[in-house]
């Protein structure tokens, strides 16, 4: 398991703390990581995407924009720490991966600012929520990601990795079960191919989530 990731319980508590603090400190943590790991033109390109991301308004049920922003910042931080060699497009995809679904922007805007690789990858990662639990749609969705730029696969794995420790907050047992089936059937195989360093963590986190179920008082 990666030295960057803590235990499953530690990762869960970090996310609980972020939710309680409404994302306070997330921007500073990400910028500190960026400054210590990236320099020159790569730093400037990532900072451009960061500045774009933090100015966006996000429409996510139950979270205000500041609280939600902690999620893509964590995913981007993991893209810096866990995806080697460092790839600017992958980090920018991570920073912006949900901006077409719940942010106020358009694909052509992303392409003009960050290039077609980033824009196409984010479009591929954008889920049609009206179809998200349909088996045929899900198969096609993951097939498209697997056939896209590898950074899209990396970001999808890290996106799920960031969310699975707090799946226990969802009271709907059917949704939790469907989410974990997606992890087991699609995301873990993707991790083994695109980001093997975190596959072990995902396997353990999936088992842990099934055992915990729903936490009414995290």
Buried (B, 14 or more C-beta within 10 A) or exposed (E): BBEEBBEBEEBBBBBBEBBEEBBEEBBEBBEEBBEEBBEEEBBEBBBBBBEBBBEBEBEBEEBEBBBBBBBBBBBBBBBBBBBEEBBBBBBBBBBBBBBBBBBEBEBEBBBEBBBEBBBBBBBBBBEEEEEEBEEEBBEEBBEEBBEBBBBBBBBBBBBBBBBBBBBBBBEEEEEBEBBBBBBBEBBBEBBBEBBEBBBBBBBEBBEBBEEBEEBEEE
